[in-house]
């Protein structure tokens, strides 16, 4: 797992959490798509295998009949009889989707005539050969449809599997590790800030340490040489001084 190189901030944390949720949703969708593609591929692959074996059997029987015709009629007469065929099968292709994968639907129309050559110059084995290749020609469009569908589904399944593995083992773990790292860094930063504020508050509320301050009385000095200051007599109003001693 590799941590994404981003600063540990709250904005990056929120953004990464949203992207991580998006990745998880994408993983669930792709995982369901993988299951559907695998199920469809199993069914189509089985049908295509059966159909392919049938076509191989038809081809084997057709070439066996062709070889017999060559032995009885000769190579040149068989080739001249084949030149009489001037029509072939026409096909129309349309497509439908399976989980976004275009699957072809092939429809065959027409075909060569059943008896394009003269009966006087040919043998019955050539008729058998023509009928056998007729069956092959009718089965080939269906086989092409099945094989193309299997190939496209298999290719899409491989792509989906790679994406699912990338999300499951690379992107999602990297995002989870990055989110965890940012959360741890923010929690550690909050703890440091809380500790700093508590310490600052403690220092402000702590009393002053040291000896208490003392107030000393000023010494009395008799600057009047035993005479009191002049004051007024409250009764007469005259100013007089009083001597002590």
C-alpha positions, 0 to 999 in steps of 0.5 A: 500500500502506498500513501497518497502524497497530500498535506494532512488538512481537513479539506483534503480529509473530506475530499479523500473520504468522498473519493473513497466512498465513490471508489467503494460504490464503483467497486460494488457496481463492477463486482456485480457486473463481473458476476453477471458477465461470468454467468452469461459467459458460462451459458454462452460458452456452453451453447457455443461449444455444443454448436461448434461440435455440431458444425464440425460434425456437419463439415466432416460429413459434408467433406466425406460426401465431397470426397466420394463425389470426386472419386465417382465423378472426377475433380473437374466435373465436380468443380464445373457443377460448383460453378453453377451456384451463383447465389449465397446466404444473405445475413443481417446483423443487429446488436443488443447489449449485456451489461454494456457489451454489444452482442450481435444477433445474426439473421440469415436469409436466402441461400443457393438453389437446391439443384443448380446443376443438370441431373444428367451429368452428375451423380447422386453423391453430388446431391448428398454433398450439396445437401450437407453443405447446405446444412453447414451454411445454415448453421454457420451464422448461428455459430458466428453469433455464439462465438463472437458473443463469447469472445466479446464477453470474455474480453469485457470480463477480463477488463472488468476483472482488472478494474475490480482488482485495481480498486480492491488491492490498489486504490481503495487500500491506498485511500484508506491508508491516506485517510487514516494517516490524515485522521491520526495527524489531525488528532495528534495536532488537536491533542498538542493544541489542547495540551498547550492551551491547558498549560497556558491557562495553568501558567496564567492562573498560578499565584506569584511565588516568593516572600510576601511584600511588607510595608514599613512605617516611616520613622518619626522625626521632630522637625519642630524642636518640641513645638507642635505645629501652629493650629487655630483655637477652635473657640477664639479663632486665634492662632497659637502654638503649643510647646511640649515638655 
